[in-house]
Amino acid sequence: MPSFPQPGSVTICEINRDLITADSLSDDRAKETYGKILGMVFSPIPFQADQLASTSAEQETQEEGRPNGENTERNSLLKELHSFAIDSIRRVFHPNYVNMLPEVDFKGLSWHQHKHIIAFISGPNQVVLRDYEDSEGKDACVLTCDSQRDIKVLEWRPNGGKSLSVACKGGICIWAASYPGNVASVRSGAASYLGTLSRGAGTRWTLVDFLRSHKDEQISALSWSPDGRYLASASYESSSFTIWDVAQGLGTPIRRGLGCISMLKWSPTGDYFFAAKLDGTFYLWETNTWTSETWSSTSGFVTGATWDPDGRMILIAFSGSATLGSIHFASKPPSLDAHLLPVDLPEIMSLTGSHGIEKIAWDASGERLAVSYKGGDDVYRGLISIYDARRTPLISASLIGFIRGPGENPKPISFSFHDKFKQGPLLSVCWSSGFCCTYPLIFHSHSLS
């Protein structure tokens, strides 16, 4: 039977297909369970969850100040006209697409590939970063600067030391760690206002670059090449996506005429590149000649996508389906010959009473799959389902159980696996109740072998 966390309890970890719970969040309980095995404890990180619900209108009000007296009516009218103009533009260029954005799984949480450092979006304009290896900085660090507005997604740079990219309104912020005697260098030619230092923690974090988007567009998708040299970015407001040579600060548009791109995913080997649009189409590119194949879905648009560790298949969630899709490449790169096959998760509908899949994350070992879902009945609402995944050679999944977050009526805002944690899958979740919690998933083929 799948492990089910009783209402009022909180999940701590998995040990051999059993999801361990406690009455409340506690480092002591974590030490008793997985702490003995891993030799460390991942303490929950509190944050102001209500900031994530801030609307752009509220931000505009804060930036413009509080109008008073005779200007109040005039400013109110100007705002109404501005909103009407923006809405009209959206209807012309992005019919119905902007309303779909909340359903897309923007990657709001990211683990460093080789370090025990986690970063997540904690508000419209700020990122929280926690380095579990930094003995001097036991508290989380907050990254903020004037350029970092309306954050949509973030991702650590592979093979780039401690370097984090943050997609914002108008461009991409690149942060890097600074140490005494080894200060992170700002890219030559970057604007002089860069170099803002973070608050808190032992390590200092410096804004070393700002890659400015075309026409101040909102960057809504990011993906690094596996070698860390190139960064792909896109905006749902743009007709192309861009490949950045980050060292040079130069961006090259790849193809115009796409429009409304919501997601980009470079394969782990770098041979393939995935791009999804809000109209239900998606593209598979091979990166040798940058040619592509177009796919379309009858199950809505892509809301989530994740590659397998070998880069030979990609798992996809669709807005109108409770079944995942897996695309398998039939030949070696650069061949684009591939097949789309269903991956059934029957419990999502039958057990939880949900309306379909919301977000997915796949561990880099390929052995654990995390799934959140829309709605659900009173008992299962807000839980994350954990599956044991197999690739032999097609993907199959069996339900292990559910993770329940802390606080009142918690719902998962974003979640992601640590891709290179040697002792097994490590899942972190930002909950609507204001905690970022980490769950080690321990089983025989890893730490207990």
C-alpha positions as a Markdown table, in Angstrom:
| # | Residue | x | y | z |
|---|---|---|---|---|
| 1 | Met | 0.0 | 0.0 | 0.0 |
| 2 | Pro | 1.3 | 3.5 | -0.7 |
| 3 | Ser | 2.5 | 5.5 | 2.3 |
| 4 | Phe | -0.1 | 8.1 | 3.3 |
| 5 | Pro | 0.7 | 11.0 | 5.6 |
| 6 | Gln | -2.1 | 11.7 | 8.0 |
| 7 | Pro | -3.6 | 15.2 | 8.2 |
| 8 | Gly | -1.6 | 17.3 | 10.7 |
| 9 | Ser | 1.6 | 15.3 | 10.1 |
| 10 | Val | 4.7 | 16.3 | 8.1 |
| 11 | Thr | 6.9 | 14.1 | 5.9 |
| 12 | Ile | 10.6 | 13.8 | 6.9 |
| 13 | Cys | 12.1 | 11.3 | 4.3 |
| 14 | Glu | 11.8 | 8.0 | 2.6 |
| 15 | Ile | 13.5 | 4.9 | 3.8 |
| 16 | Asn | 13.0 | 1.8 | 1.5 |
| 17 | Arg | 9.6 | 2.8 | 0.1 |
| 18 | Asp | 8.3 | 4.0 | 3.4 |
| 19 | Leu | 7.7 | 7.7 | 3.7 |
| 20 | Ile | 8.5 | 8.6 | 7.3 |
| 21 | Thr | 6.3 | 11.3 | 9.0 |
| 22 | Ala | 6.4 | 13.3 | 12.3 |
| 23 | Asp | 4.0 | 15.5 | 14.2 |
| 24 | Ser | 5.9 | 18.7 | 13.4 |
| 25 | Leu | 9.0 | 19.9 | 11.7 |
| 26 | Ser | 12.0 | 18.9 | 13.7 |
| 27 | Asp | 15.7 | 18.6 | 13.1 |
| 28 | Asp | 15.8 | 16.0 | 15.9 |
| 29 | Arg | 13.4 | 13.8 | 14.0 |
| 30 | Ala | 15.5 | 14.2 | 10.9 |
| 31 | Lys | 18.7 | 13.2 | 12.8 |
| 32 | Glu | 16.9 | 10.1 | 14.2 |
| 33 | Thr | 15.9 | 9.0 | 10.7 |
| 34 | Tyr | 18.1 | 10.0 | 7.8 |
| 35 | Gly | 20.7 | 12.0 | 9.7 |
| 36 | Lys | 22.4 | 8.8 | 10.9 |
| 37 | Ile | 22.7 | 7.5 | 7.3 |
| 38 | Leu | 23.7 | 10.7 | 5.5 |
| 39 | Gly | 25.7 | 12.3 | 8.3 |
| 40 | Met | 23.9 | 15.7 | 7.8 |
| 41 | Val | 20.5 | 17.3 | 8.2 |
| 42 | Phe | 18.8 | 19.6 | 5.7 |
| 43 | Ser | 16.9 | 22.1 | 8.0 |
| 44 | Pro | 13.8 | 23.7 | 6.6 |
| 45 | Ile | 14.2 | 27.2 | 5.3 |
| 46 | Pro | 11.5 | 29.7 | 6.2 |
| 47 | Phe | 10.5 | 32.5 | 3.8 |
| 48 | Gln | 7.6 | 34.9 | 3.4 |
| 49 | Ala | 5.3 | 32.9 | 1.2 |
| 50 | Asp | 2.8 | 35.7 | 0.9 |
| 51 | Gln | 5.3 | 37.7 | -1.2 |
| 52 | Leu | 5.0 | 35.2 | -4.0 |
| 53 | Ala | 1.3 | 36.2 | -4.3 |
| 54 | Ser | 2.1 | 39.8 | -4.8 |
| 55 | Thr | 0.6 | 41.1 | -8.0 |
| 56 | Ser | 2.4 | 43.3 | -10.6 |
| 57 | Ala | -0.2 | 46.0 | -9.9 |
| 58 | Glu | 0.9 | 46.1 | -6.2 |
| 59 | Gln | 4.5 | 46.4 | -7.3 |
| 60 | Glu | 3.6 | 49.3 | -9.6 |
| 61 | Thr | 1.9 | 51.1 | -6.8 |
| 62 | Gln | 5.0 | 50.6 | -4.5 |
| 63 | Glu | 7.3 | 51.9 | -7.2 |
| 64 | Glu | 5.2 | 54.9 | -8.1 |
| 65 | Gly | 4.5 | 56.0 | -4.6 |
| 66 | Arg | 1.2 | 56.8 | -3.0 |
| 67 | Pro | -0.7 | 59.4 | -4.9 |
| 68 | Asn | -2.7 | 61.9 | -2.9 |
| 69 | Gly | -5.0 | 64.9 | -3.2 |
| 70 | Glu | -6.0 | 66.0 | -6.7 |
| 71 | Asn | -3.5 | 63.5 | -8.3 |
| 72 | Thr | -5.3 | 60.5 | -7.0 |
| 73 | Glu | -8.1 | 60.5 | -9.6 |
| 74 | Arg | -5.8 | 61.3 | -12.4 |
| 75 | Asn | -3.3 | 58.5 | -11.5 |
| 76 | Ser | -6.1 | 56.1 | -11.1 |
| 77 | Leu | -7.4 | 56.9 | -14.6 |
| 78 | Leu | -3.9 | 56.6 | -16.1 |
| 79 | Lys | -3.5 | 53.2 | -14.5 |
| 80 | Glu | -6.8 | 52.1 | -16.0 |
| 81 | Leu | -5.8 | 53.3 | -19.4 |
| 82 | His | -2.4 | 51.6 | -19.1 |
| 83 | Ser | -3.9 | 48.3 | -18.1 |
| 84 | Phe | -6.4 | 48.6 | -21.0 |
| 85 | Ala | -3.5 | 49.2 | -23.4 |
| 86 | Ile | -1.5 | 46.3 | -22.0 |
| 87 | Asp | -4.5 | 43.9 | -22.1 |
| 88 | Ser | -5.2 | 45.0 | -25.7 |
| 89 | Ile | -1.7 | 44.3 | -26.8 |
| 90 | Arg | -1.8 | 40.9 | -25.1 |
| 91 | Arg | -5.0 | 40.0 | -26.9 |
| 92 | Val | -3.5 | 40.9 | -30.3 |
| 93 | Phe | -0.1 | 39.2 | -29.9 |
| 94 | His | -0.7 | 36.6 | -27.2 |
| 95 | Pro | -4.4 | 35.6 | -27.4 |
| 96 | Asn | -5.3 | 33.7 | -24.2 |
| 97 | Tyr | -1.6 | 32.7 | -23.8 |
| 98 | Val | -0.8 | 35.1 | -20.9 |
| 99 | Asn | -3.6 | 33.5 | -18.8 |
| 100 | Met | -1.9 | 30.1 | -19.3 |
| 101 | Leu | 1.4 | 31.1 | -17.7 |
| 102 | Pro | 0.4 | 30.3 | -14.1 |
| 103 | Glu | 0.0 | 26.6 | -15.2 |
| 104 | Val | 3.6 | 26.4 | -16.6 |
| 105 | Asp | 6.1 | 24.9 | -14.2 |
| 106 | Phe | 8.7 | 27.7 | -14.1 |
| 107 | Lys | 11.7 | 26.3 | -12.3 |
| 108 | Gly | 11.6 | 28.3 | -9.1 |
| 109 | Leu | 14.0 | 26.1 | -7.2 |
| 110 | Ser | 17.5 | 24.8 | -8.1 |
| 111 | Trp | 20.2 | 22.8 | -6.5 |
| 112 | His | 23.9 | 23.4 | -7.3 |
| 113 | Gln | 25.1 | 20.4 | -9.3 |
| 114 | His | 28.1 | 19.6 | -7.1 |
| 115 | Lys | 27.6 | 21.5 | -3.8 |
| 116 | His | 24.9 | 21.3 | -1.1 |
| 117 | Ile | 23.6 | 24.8 | -2.1 |
| 118 | Ile | 20.0 | 25.5 | -2.8 |
| 119 | Ala | 18.4 | 28.6 | -4.3 |
| 120 | Phe | 14.7 | 29.4 | -4.7 |
| 121 | Ile | 12.5 | 32.3 | -5.6 |
| 122 | Ser | 11.1 | 33.7 | -2.4 |
| 123 | Gly | 9.3 | 36.8 | -3.8 |
| 124 | Pro | 8.7 | 38.7 | -7.0 |
| 125 | Asn | 12.1 | 40.4 | -6.8 |
| 126 | Gln | 14.2 | 38.2 | -4.5 |
| 127 | Val | 16.0 | 34.9 | -4.2 |
| 128 | Val | 16.8 | 32.9 | -1.1 |
| 129 | Leu | 20.0 | 30.9 | -1.1 |
| 130 | Arg | 21.2 | 28.4 | 1.6 |
| 131 | Asp | 24.6 | 26.8 | 1.6 |
| 132 | Tyr | 24.5 | 23.8 | 3.8 |
| 133 | Glu | 28.3 | 23.4 | 3.6 |
| 134 | Asp | 29.0 | 26.9 | 4.9 |
| 135 | Ser | 29.6 | 26.6 | 8.6 |
| 136 | Glu | 29.8 | 30.4 | 9.1 |
| 137 | Gly | 26.5 | 31.0 | 7.2 |
| 138 | Lys | 23.9 | 28.9 | 8.9 |
| 139 | Asp | 21.2 | 31.4 | 8.0 |
| 140 | Ala | 19.9 | 31.8 | 4.5 |
| 141 | Cys | 21.1 | 34.6 | 2.2 |
| 142 | Val | 18.8 | 36.9 | 0.3 |
| 143 | Leu | 19.8 | 38.1 | -3.2 |
| 144 | Thr | 18.2 | 41.4 | -4.3 |
| 145 | Cys | 19.2 | 44.2 | -6.6 |
| 146 | Asp | 17.4 | 46.9 | -8.7 |
| 147 | Ser | 17.8 | 44.9 | -11.9 |
| 148 | Gln | 16.1 | 41.8 | -10.4 |
| 149 | Arg | 12.4 | 42.4 | -11.0 |
| 150 | Asp | 9.5 | 39.9 | -11.6 |
| 151 | Ile | 11.6 | 36.7 | -11.3 |
| 152 | Lys | 10.3 | 33.7 | -13.2 |
| 153 | Val | 13.0 | 31.1 | -13.2 |
| 154 | Leu | 16.5 | 30.4 | -11.9 |
| 155 | Glu | 19.2 | 27.8 | -12.6 |
| 156 | Trp | 22.8 | 27.1 | -11.4 |
| 157 | Arg | 25.5 | 27.2 | -14.0 |
| 158 | Pro | 27.1 | 23.8 | -14.7 |
| 159 | Asn | 30.9 | 23.7 | -14.2 |
| 160 | Gly | 30.9 | 27.3 | -13.4 |
| 161 | Gly | 31.9 | 27.4 | -9.8 |
| 162 | Lys | 29.2 | 29.0 | -7.6 |
| 163 | Ser | 27.3 | 30.9 | -10.3 |
| 164 | Leu | 23.5 | 31.4 | -10.4 |
| 165 | Ser | 21.4 | 32.8 | -13.3 |
| 166 | Val | 18.1 | 34.5 | -12.5 |
| 167 | Ala | 15.5 | 35.3 | -15.2 |
| 168 | Cys | 13.8 | 38.7 | -14.7 |
| 169 | Lys | 12.0 | 41.5 | -16.4 |
| 170 | Gly | 14.4 | 42.9 | -18.9 |
| 171 | Gly | 17.2 | 40.3 | -18.7 |
| 172 | Ile | 19.1 | 37.8 | -16.7 |
| 173 | Cys | 21.0 | 38.4 | -13.5 |
| 174 | Ile | 24.2 | 36.4 | -13.1 |
| 175 | Trp | 25.4 | 36.0 | -9.4 |
| 176 | Ala | 28.7 | 34.6 | -8.2 |
| 177 | Ala | 30.2 | 33.8 | -4.9 |
| 178 | Ser | 32.9 | 36.0 | -3.4 |
| 179 | Tyr | 35.5 | 35.1 | -0.8 |
| 180 | Pro | 38.1 | 37.1 | 1.1 |
| 181 | Gly | 41.0 | 37.4 | -1.2 |
| 182 | Asn | 39.0 | 36.0 | -4.1 |
| 183 | Val | 36.3 | 38.5 | -5.1 |
| 184 | Ala | 34.1 | 37.5 | -8.0 |
| 185 | Ser | 34.9 | 39.6 | -11.1 |
| 186 | Val | 32.3 | 41.7 | -12.9 |
| 187 | Arg | 32.4 | 41.0 | -16.7 |
| 188 | Ser | 34.4 | 43.6 | -18.6 |
| 189 | Gly | 32.0 | 46.0 | -20.2 |
| 190 | Ala | 29.1 | 45.3 | -17.9 |
| 191 | Ala | 27.2 | 48.2 | -16.5 |
| 192 | Ser | 28.8 | 50.0 | -13.6 |
| 193 | Tyr | 25.9 | 49.5 | -11.3 |
| 194 | Leu | 26.7 | 45.8 | -11.0 |
| 195 | Gly | 28.6 | 44.4 | -8.0 |
| 196 | Thr | 25.7 | 44.6 | -5.5 |
| 197 | Leu | 26.4 | 42.5 | -2.5 |
| 198 | Ser | 23.9 | 40.2 | -0.8 |
| 199 | Arg | 22.6 | 40.3 | 2.7 |
| 200 | Gly | 23.4 | 37.7 | 5.3 |
| 201 | Ala | 25.3 | 34.3 | 5.4 |
| 202 | Gly | 29.0 | 33.8 | 5.5 |
| 203 | Thr | 29.8 | 33.8 | 1.7 |
| 204 | Arg | 29.3 | 37.1 | -0.1 |
| 205 | Trp | 27.3 | 37.0 | -3.4 |
| 206 | Thr | 28.1 | 39.5 | -6.2 |
| 207 | Leu | 26.0 | 40.5 | -9.2 |
| 208 | Val | 28.7 | 40.0 | -11.9 |
| 209 | Asp | 26.6 | 40.5 | -15.0 |
| 210 | Phe | 23.2 | 41.5 | -16.4 |
| 211 | Leu | 22.4 | 40.0 | -19.8 |
| 212 | Arg | 19.8 | 42.5 | -21.2 |
| 213 | Ser | 16.9 | 41.1 | -23.2 |
| 214 | His | 15.6 | 42.6 | -26.4 |
| 215 | Lys | 13.1 | 45.4 | -25.9 |
| 216 | Asp | 13.2 | 44.8 | -22.1 |
| 217 | Glu | 11.2 | 41.6 | -22.5 |
| 218 | Gln | 10.3 | 39.4 | -19.5 |
| 219 | Ile | 12.6 | 36.4 | -19.5 |
| 220 | Ser | 10.5 | 33.4 | -18.7 |
| 221 | Ala | 12.7 | 30.4 | -19.6 |
| 222 | Leu | 16.3 | 29.5 | -19.0 |
| 223 | Ser | 18.5 | 26.4 | -19.7 |
| 224 | Trp | 22.3 | 26.0 | -19.5 |
| 225 | Ser | 24.2 | 23.8 | -21.8 |
| 226 | Pro | 25.8 | 20.9 | -19.9 |
| 227 | Asp | 29.3 | 22.3 | -20.2 |
| 228 | Gly | 28.2 | 25.6 | -18.8 |
| 229 | Arg | 29.4 | 27.7 | -21.7 |
| 230 | Tyr | 26.1 | 28.7 | -23.2 |
| 231 | Leu | 22.8 | 29.8 | -21.7 |
| 232 | Ala | 19.5 | 29.6 | -23.6 |
| 233 | Ser | 16.8 | 32.1 | -22.7 |
| 234 | Ala | 13.3 | 32.9 | -24.0 |
| 235 | Ser | 10.4 | 35.1 | -23.4 |
| 236 | Tyr | 6.7 | 34.4 | -24.1 |
| 237 | Glu | 6.7 | 38.0 | -25.4 |
| 238 | Ser | 9.3 | 37.2 | -28.1 |
| 239 | Ser | 9.3 | 35.5 | -31.5 |
| 240 | Ser | 12.7 | 33.7 | -30.9 |
| 241 | Phe | 14.9 | 32.3 | -28.3 |
| 242 | Thr | 18.5 | 33.3 | -27.6 |
| 243 | Ile | 21.7 | 31.4 | -27.0 |
| 244 | Trp | 24.1 | 33.5 | -24.9 |
| 245 | Asp | 27.9 | 33.1 | -24.9 |
| 246 | Val | 28.0 | 34.2 | -21.2 |
| 247 | Ala | 31.7 | 34.9 | -21.0 |
| 248 | Gln | 31.4 | 37.4 | -23.9 |
| 249 | Gly | 27.9 | 38.7 | -22.8 |
| 250 | Leu | 26.7 | 38.1 | -26.4 |
| 251 | Gly | 23.3 | 36.7 | -27.4 |
| 252 | Thr | 22.4 | 35.1 | -30.7 |
| 253 | Pro | 18.7 | 34.6 | -31.7 |
| 254 | Ile | 18.3 | 31.1 | -33.0 |
| 255 | Arg | 15.0 | 31.3 | -34.9 |
| 256 | Arg | 12.3 | 33.8 | -35.4 |
| 257 | Gly | 8.7 | 33.0 | -35.9 |
| 258 | Leu | 8.3 | 30.7 | -32.9 |
| 259 | Gly | 6.6 | 33.0 | -30.5 |
| 260 | Cys | 5.2 | 32.4 | -27.0 |
| 261 | Ile | 7.9 | 30.0 | -25.8 |
| 262 | Ser | 7.2 | 28.9 | -22.3 |
| 263 | Met | 10.0 | 26.3 | -21.6 |
| 264 | Leu | 13.5 | 25.4 | -22.7 |
| 265 | Lys | 15.4 | 22.2 | -21.7 |
| 266 | Trp | 18.9 | 21.3 | -22.8 |
| 267 | Ser | 19.6 | 17.5 | -22.7 |
| 268 | Pro | 22.2 | 16.2 | -20.2 |
| 269 | Thr | 24.5 | 15.3 | -23.1 |
| 270 | Gly | 24.0 | 18.6 | -25.0 |
| 271 | Asp | 23.0 | 16.8 | -28.2 |
| 272 | Tyr | 19.3 | 17.8 | -28.0 |
| 273 | Phe | 17.3 | 20.8 | -27.1 |
| 274 | Phe | 13.6 | 21.0 | -26.2 |
| 275 | Ala | 11.4 | 24.1 | -26.6 |
| 276 | Ala | 7.7 | 24.3 | -25.8 |
| 277 | Lys | 5.1 | 26.9 | -26.8 |
| 278 | Leu | 1.9 | 27.9 | -25.2 |
| 279 | Asp | -0.1 | 27.0 | -28.3 |
| 280 | Gly | 0.4 | 23.3 | -27.7 |
| 281 | Thr | 3.3 | 22.7 | -30.1 |
| 282 | Phe | 6.9 | 21.9 | -29.0 |
| 283 | Tyr | 10.2 | 21.4 | -30.8 |
| 284 | Leu | 13.1 | 19.0 | -30.6 |
| 285 | Trp | 16.3 | 20.4 | -31.9 |
| 286 | Glu | 19.6 | 18.7 | -32.5 |
| 287 | Thr | 22.4 | 21.0 | -31.6 |
| 288 | Asn | 24.9 | 20.0 | -34.2 |
| 289 | Thr | 23.3 | 21.9 | -37.0 |
| 290 | Trp | 20.3 | 23.4 | -35.0 |
| 291 | Thr | 17.7 | 21.7 | -37.1 |
| 292 | Ser | 14.4 | 20.7 | -35.5 |
| 293 | Glu | 11.2 | 18.6 | -35.7 |
| 294 | Thr | 7.9 | 20.1 | -34.7 |
| 295 | Trp | 5.4 | 18.2 | -32.5 |
| 296 | Ser | 1.9 | 19.0 | -31.5 |
| 297 | Ser | -0.3 | 17.8 | -28.7 |
| 298 | Thr | -4.0 | 17.1 | -28.4 |
| 299 | Ser | -3.7 | 17.1 | -24.6 |
| 300 | Gly | -3.1 | 20.8 | -24.1 |
| 301 | Phe | 0.2 | 22.6 | -23.9 |
| 302 | Val | 3.4 | 21.5 | -22.1 |
| 303 | Thr | 3.4 | 22.4 | -18.4 |
| 304 | Gly | 6.5 | 20.4 | -17.4 |
| 305 | Ala | 9.4 | 18.5 | -19.0 |
| 306 | Thr | 12.4 | 16.6 | -17.7 |
| 307 | Trp | 15.2 | 14.7 | -19.4 |
| 308 | Asp | 16.4 | 11.2 | -18.4 |
| 309 | Pro | 20.0 | 11.0 | -17.2 |
| 310 | Asp | 21.3 | 9.7 | -20.5 |
| 311 | Gly | 19.6 | 12.3 | -22.6 |
| 312 | Arg | 17.8 | 9.6 | -24.7 |
| 313 | Met | 14.3 | 10.4 | -23.6 |
| 314 | Ile | 12.3 | 13.3 | -22.2 |
| 315 | Leu | 9.2 | 13.1 | -19.9 |
| 316 | Ile | 6.5 | 15.6 | -20.5 |
| 317 | Ala | 3.4 | 16.8 | -18.7 |
| 318 | Phe | 0.4 | 18.4 | -20.5 |
| 319 | Ser | -2.1 | 20.8 | -19.3 |
| 320 | Gly | -5.1 | 18.7 | -20.2 |
| 321 | Ser | -4.0 | 15.2 | -19.3 |
| 322 | Ala | -3.5 | 13.0 | -16.3 |
| 323 | Thr | -1.1 | 10.8 | -18.4 |
| 324 | Leu | 2.5 | 11.8 | -19.0 |
| 325 | Gly | 4.2 | 11.5 | -22.4 |
| 326 | Ser | 7.7 | 10.1 | -23.0 |
| 327 | Ile | 9.6 | 10.9 | -26.2 |
| 328 | His | 12.2 | 8.2 | -27.0 |
| 329 | Phe | 14.9 | 8.7 | -29.6 |
| 330 | Ala | 15.2 | 5.7 | -31.9 |
| 331 | Ser | 18.7 | 6.4 | -33.1 |
| 332 | Lys | 21.9 | 8.1 | -31.9 |
| 333 | Pro | 22.5 | 11.9 | -32.2 |
| 334 | Pro | 22.0 | 13.9 | -34.3 |
| 335 | Ser | 19.0 | 11.8 | -35.5 |
| 336 | Leu | 15.6 | 13.4 | -34.6 |
| 337 | Asp | 13.7 | 10.1 | -35.3 |
| 338 | Ala | 11.7 | 9.7 | -32.1 |
| 339 | His | 8.4 | 8.3 | -30.7 |
| 340 | Leu | 5.9 | 9.7 | -28.2 |
| 341 | Leu | 4.6 | 7.1 | -25.8 |
| 342 | Pro | 2.1 | 7.4 | -22.9 |
| 343 | Val | 3.2 | 6.9 | -19.2 |
| 344 | Asp | 0.2 | 6.1 | -17.2 |
| 345 | Leu | -0.2 | 7.3 | -13.6 |
| 346 | Pro | -3.7 | 5.9 | -12.9 |
| 347 | Glu | -3.6 | 6.8 | -9.2 |
| 348 | Ile | -3.6 | 10.5 | -9.9 |
| 349 | Met | -7.2 | 10.5 | -10.9 |
| 350 | Ser | -8.6 | 7.4 | -9.2 |
| 351 | Leu | -7.0 | 7.8 | -5.8 |
| 352 | Thr | -6.6 | 11.6 | -5.3 |
| 353 | Gly | -9.7 | 12.8 | -7.2 |
| 354 | Ser | -7.6 | 15.4 | -9.0 |
| 355 | His | -8.1 | 17.1 | -12.3 |
| 356 | Gly | -4.8 | 16.3 | -13.9 |
| 357 | Ile | -1.0 | 16.6 | -13.4 |
| 358 | Glu | 0.5 | 20.0 | -12.4 |
| 359 | Lys | 4.3 | 19.7 | -12.0 |
| 360 | Ile | 6.8 | 16.9 | -12.4 |
| 361 | Ala | 10.4 | 16.3 | -11.3 |
| 362 | Trp | 12.6 | 13.3 | -12.2 |
| 363 | Asp | 15.6 | 12.3 | -10.2 |
| 364 | Ala | 18.9 | 12.2 | -12.1 |
| 365 | Ser | 19.3 | 8.5 | -11.3 |
| 366 | Gly | 15.9 | 7.9 | -13.1 |
| 367 | Glu | 14.6 | 6.0 | -10.0 |
| 368 | Arg | 12.3 | 8.5 | -8.4 |
| 369 | Leu | 9.6 | 10.7 | -10.0 |
| 370 | Ala | 7.7 | 13.5 | -8.1 |
| 371 | Val | 4.3 | 14.6 | -9.3 |
| 372 | Ser | 1.9 | 17.3 | -8.1 |
| 373 | Tyr | -1.6 | 17.5 | -9.4 |
| 374 | Lys | -4.5 | 20.0 | -9.8 |
| 375 | Gly | -7.2 | 20.0 | -7.2 |
| 376 | Gly | -7.8 | 16.7 | -5.4 |
| 377 | Asp | -10.3 | 15.8 | -2.7 |
| 378 | Asp | -10.0 | 17.0 | 0.9 |
| 379 | Val | -7.8 | 14.1 | 1.9 |
| 380 | Tyr | -5.2 | 14.3 | -0.9 |
| 381 | Arg | -5.2 | 18.0 | -1.8 |
| 382 | Gly | -1.8 | 19.7 | -1.7 |
| 383 | Leu | 0.2 | 16.4 | -1.5 |
| 384 | Ile | 3.1 | 15.4 | -3.8 |
| 385 | Ser | 3.1 | 11.8 | -5.1 |
| 386 | Ile | 6.3 | 9.9 | -5.2 |
| 387 | Tyr | 6.8 | 7.1 | -7.8 |
| 388 | Asp | 9.4 | 4.4 | -8.2 |
| 389 | Ala | 10.4 | 4.8 | -11.9 |
| 390 | Arg | 11.9 | 2.2 | -14.2 |
| 391 | Arg | 13.4 | 2.4 | -17.7 |
| 392 | Thr | 13.4 | -1.1 | -19.1 |
| 393 | Pro | 13.5 | 0.2 | -21.8 |
| 394 | Leu | 10.1 | 2.0 | -21.6 |
| 395 | Ile | 9.2 | 4.1 | -18.6 |
| 396 | Ser | 7.0 | 2.6 | -16.0 |
| 397 | Ala | 6.1 | 4.0 | -12.6 |
| 398 | Ser | 4.7 | 2.5 | -9.4 |
| 399 | Leu | 3.3 | 4.7 | -6.6 |
| 400 | Ile | 5.3 | 4.7 | -3.3 |
| 401 | Gly | 3.3 | 7.3 | -1.4 |
| 402 | Phe | 2.7 | 11.0 | -0.7 |
| 403 | Ile | 4.6 | 13.8 | 0.8 |
| 404 | Arg | 2.8 | 16.3 | 3.0 |
| 405 | Gly | 4.2 | 19.7 | 3.7 |
| 406 | Pro | 4.2 | 21.8 | 6.9 |
| 407 | Gly | 1.7 | 24.4 | 8.0 |
| 408 | Glu | -1.9 | 25.0 | 7.3 |
| 409 | Asn | -3.2 | 23.7 | 3.9 |
| 410 | Pro | 0.3 | 23.6 | 2.3 |
| 411 | Lys | 0.5 | 23.4 | -1.5 |
| 412 | Pro | 3.7 | 22.8 | -3.5 |
| 413 | Ile | 4.8 | 26.0 | -5.2 |
| 414 | Ser | 7.9 | 24.5 | -6.9 |
| 415 | Phe | 10.1 | 21.5 | -6.4 |
| 416 | Ser | 13.3 | 20.0 | -7.8 |
| 417 | Phe | 15.8 | 17.2 | -7.2 |
| 418 | His | 19.5 | 17.6 | -6.4 |
| 419 | Asp | 21.0 | 16.0 | -9.6 |
| 420 | Lys | 24.3 | 14.9 | -8.2 |
| 421 | Phe | 23.6 | 14.0 | -4.6 |
| 422 | Lys | 25.6 | 10.8 | -4.2 |
| 423 | Gln | 23.6 | 9.1 | -1.5 |
| 424 | Gly | 20.3 | 9.0 | -3.4 |
| 425 | Pro | 17.5 | 11.2 | -4.6 |
| 426 | Leu | 17.1 | 14.5 | -2.7 |
| 427 | Leu | 13.9 | 16.3 | -3.3 |
| 428 | Ser | 13.3 | 19.9 | -2.2 |
| 429 | Val | 9.9 | 21.6 | -2.1 |
| 430 | Cys | 8.8 | 25.2 | -1.6 |
| 431 | Trp | 5.5 | 25.1 | 0.2 |
| 432 | Ser | 2.8 | 27.8 | 0.2 |
| 433 | Ser | 3.0 | 27.8 | 4.0 |
| 434 | Gly | 6.4 | 29.5 | 3.8 |
| 435 | Phe | 8.9 | 26.7 | 4.1 |
| 436 | Cys | 11.4 | 25.2 | 1.7 |
| 437 | Cys | 11.8 | 21.6 | 2.9 |
| 438 | Thr | 14.3 | 18.9 | 1.7 |
| 439 | Tyr | 13.4 | 15.2 | 1.6 |
| 440 | Pro | 16.1 | 12.5 | 1.2 |
| 441 | Leu | 14.7 | 9.5 | -0.6 |
| 442 | Ile | 16.8 | 6.6 | 0.7 |
| 443 | Phe | 16.6 | 3.0 | -0.6 |
| 444 | His | 18.8 | 0.0 | -1.1 |
| 445 | Ser | 20.5 | 0.8 | -4.4 |
| 446 | His | 22.0 | 3.9 | -2.8 |
| 447 | Ser | 22.9 | 4.6 | 0.9 |
| 448 | Leu | 21.7 | 1.4 | 2.4 |
| 449 | Ser | 23.5 | -1.0 | 0.0 |
